[in-house]
Amino acid sequence: MGNSKTDPLVNAIRDTGEGWLALALTLWPDTHGTPPEWHQHAACRGTGSSLFFSGARMGNAEARRVCMACPVRRQCHSDVLEWEAAMPELPRPGITAGMTGTQRTQLRRQLRTEAA
């Protein structure tokens, strides 16, 4: 995870304390404050963002368990990959759709290679 003094995304997520709703507002500002419909069904809805952005191995394991049981994991995964591809300069903190930032970056590279 990046240095919190220089990592605006991590700071925004941690400062709000409102979990994934805050993350949605950070990730999808063009929705005018309305998260995508699938967020209503996310297993992480209502949980604190610290579980997904703790950086601790035990926290990562618990976050992954929540993600793996989520009925909208595919939508989350698709959206985060699209968003991260569109904003390559930002860090990839936390667990999203059951994957670390490093895993998501590796998957994106693999998908680009397979598409070529």
Secondary structure, 3 states (H helix, E strand, C coil): CCCCCCCHHHHHHHHHCCCHHHHHHHHCHHHCCCCCHHHHHCCCCCCCHHHCCCCCHHHHHHHHHHHHCCCCHHHHHHHHHHHHHHCCCCCCCCCECCECHHHHHHHHHHHHHHHC
